[in-house]
Amino acid sequence: MSSQIYWTYDELLTDVHRRAKSVEVLGHTVDGSPLVVARGGGDKLPAIFITAGAHSTEQAGVSAAVSLIDELQTEHEVHVIPTRDPIGMQGFAHALSLGLGETPKVESFDQVEGILRDRGEVLFEEEDLLLSLVGDYGYASARPTQDRTCPQNFFYSRLQRLHAEEPERLAPLLGRRVFMTAGQTGVEGTGDFARAYTLIISLDGEILHINRFHDTAWAPVEPRVTRDLLARIRPGLSFDLHESQLMQDRYWLSARRQPDADNERWEQQAARATIQAIADSGATLANDDDAPSKWFDTSEPAVFWLDATRRGEGFNLMDFVSRTYGLAFGTEMGMYGTFDGRVELAMITVRTCVQVFEQRYS
Ligand SMILES: [Zn+2]
């Protein structure tokens, strides 16, 4: 079976409506796109929550989330926010249209840099990186290079250094959204420009993205509507389907320590069952070098327990959910696997954890 890659948000929404029992609009992001949640599953509680796409460059999780709306067999309520960054998933040209007032053609880095120079105010430039302010938005062109396997990681650390060394250069971007070229040459479903990576810079110069702010009062609309939905549905089991460019085709499961012993026991059981199912599928498991060890503890191979307090950027969605509602898991699929293979790993994760969850409430 081949998985669908959604190149436009309209295509994705059409498929969501076709698959869902009902679709609710939770709010609208700054380009007017609706942020939606779709209902699947049955009526049993506690509910199951599935989401993806906070990092728009990670599209296999998004396609898996859409498929799971009607393909996940469970009596429990299923609530799916298929993508938390509709702007980013619509690509760099679309993101640029917010600042330009028109959608340009974007086919090469030369072209992007020309637009950012001619139509914006260049704030910073060095080899392979151009940062510009166009209207109310920041834009970054970051060219992929041999030694820079993940352009987003490179860009974060470069911006952090800029803020530390020359804060006046970053000052015009404080409190703004900054859209970055994906720069993921050869990644099926993303490529160089088909997605824009969304960053949000705090007034203090902290460089954040859509998978933060879940415990922040001034949260942008995407995490805010997600947080409000969670307060209504109070999920007993949640998933956020991510991918990583850093680990070829390897897979890891990101688990969270639970605040009470019973939840902790079920989180461990679901994690064990999932990593076994992933290994049985023939996929390659992550090795210990794949996860930044300063933030994670390992149990089974390729099960990493994230400790958000050690990372110090506030809670991501699954950190927040695990502390507030119940079991929570994230995936990291290596982006150089096939798109179908990456989608399949996300779906195995959800199906296996849901089986364990159903045992708990049977
Ligand atoms: Zn991610």
Boltz pocket constraint, residues with backbone or C-beta under 6 A from the ligand:
constraints:
  - pocket:
      binder: B
      contacts: [[A, 55], [A, 58], [A, 242], [A, 243]]
      max_distance: 6.0
